[in-house]
Amino acid sequence: MKKISALVDLLIDEDGKLLLSFPDITTVMGNLDLRNTKIRSLPDNLSVRGLLDLEGTPITSLPTNLKIGGYLNLCGTGVMSLPDNMSVGGDLDLSDTTIASLPENLSVGGDLYLIGTKVTVVPATARIVGKVFGPL
């Protein structure tokens, strides 16, 4: 197993080139701030115990079985849909994305931000603990 000493180790390869995809790591014990990087994909079964910030990245899809223990920020990304059975322990910010619908069985432990999206309904099977902000 590769030991990561800093986030820079995740984003820059040994030749000093910027990575466009996340290394083959499935668990991050703390926060993962990838805001405004060129990251384009994340591995399936990724679990981040803290927050995951993808704001301003060119990412267009999220991996299957994604689990976030804290806040998930997708504001301003190219993400078009969320995976089924996605679980976010804190707030979920989808502001200014092209997302038009939410998946069945979505679980959000905090607030859900839909400002600037085309979402018109929260599925009856979704579990949102906090408030929903946006144009429903």
N, C-alpha and C positions, 0 to 999 in steps of 0.2 A: 504494500500500500504506500502510495506517495505521500510524504508529509508536506503540507503546505505551510510555509512560514509567513506568507502575506498574500493579500488579494492580488498583488502584482504577479505572483507566481501562477495564478489562475489565468490571467489575461495576456501574459507575454510568454512566448515559447523560448526555448534556450537560445535561439538565433536572434532574439529581440523582435520577432514579428508578432503583431497583434492577433490574438485568436478570435475567430468568428463563431466558434462554438465552445460550449462549456466542456471541460475535461470529464473523463469518466468517473465522476464522483456522485454518489447518490444521497449523501447526508451532509448537511452543513449544520454544525452545532449552534452557531450564533446567527448574526445578520449577514445578508448577502446584498451588497449595494453595487449594482451593475449600471446604475443610472448614467445615461449619455455615453455608453460604450458602444462598440460595433457588434456586440454579441448578437447572433442570429438564431441560436437554438440552445435548448437545455436538455439534459438527458431524461429519459423516461424514469419514473419512480423517484424523482427528486423530492427530498424532504428537507425543508429549511426550518430550523427550530425557532428562529427569530423572524425578522422582516426580510422580504425580497423586494427590492426596488429596481424596476425595469424601465422607469420613465425615460422617454427620449431614445430608446433603443430601436433598431430596425426589426426586432423580433415580430413574427406574424402568427405564431402558434405556440401553445403551451404543451408540455409533455403530458402523457397519460399518468394517472395516479399522482398528480402533483399535490403535495401537502405542505402548507405554510402555517407555522405556529403563531406568527404575528401578523403584521400588516403586509398586504400585497399591493404594490403600486404599479399599475399598468397605464397610467395617464400618458396620453400622447404616443402610445405605441401603435404598431400596425396589427395588433392582435384582433382577429375577426370573430373568434368564438372561444368559449371556455370549455375545457374537457368535462365530461360527465363525472359526477361524484366528487367534484373538487371541494377541498376543505381548506378554509382560511380561518385561523384562530382569532385574528383581529379584524381591522377594517379592510375592505376591498375597494380600491379606487379604479374605476373603469372610465373616468372622465376623458372626454375627447378621443375616444376610440371608435372604431366602426362596428363595434358589437351591437347587434340588433335583437338578440334574444339571450336568455339565461338558461343554463342546462337544468334538467331535472335533478333533484337531490343536491343542489348547491348548498353548502354550509358556510355561513359567515358569522363569526363570533362577535363581530362589532358592527360598524356602520357600513352601508353599501352606497357608493357614490356613482351615480349614473348621469351626471351632468355632461351634456354634449354627446350623448349616445342616442341610438334609435330604439332603445329598449322601451316597450310599452306595457309589459306585464312581468310580474315576478311569479314564477310557477308555484302552484299550491304545495308542491313537495319540497320547495326550497326552505331552508331554515336560516332566517336573518335575525340575529339577536338584537342588534341596534336599530337605528333609524335608516330609512331609505331616502337619499337625496337625489332629486332629478325629475325629469319631465314625464312621470308616469300618468 
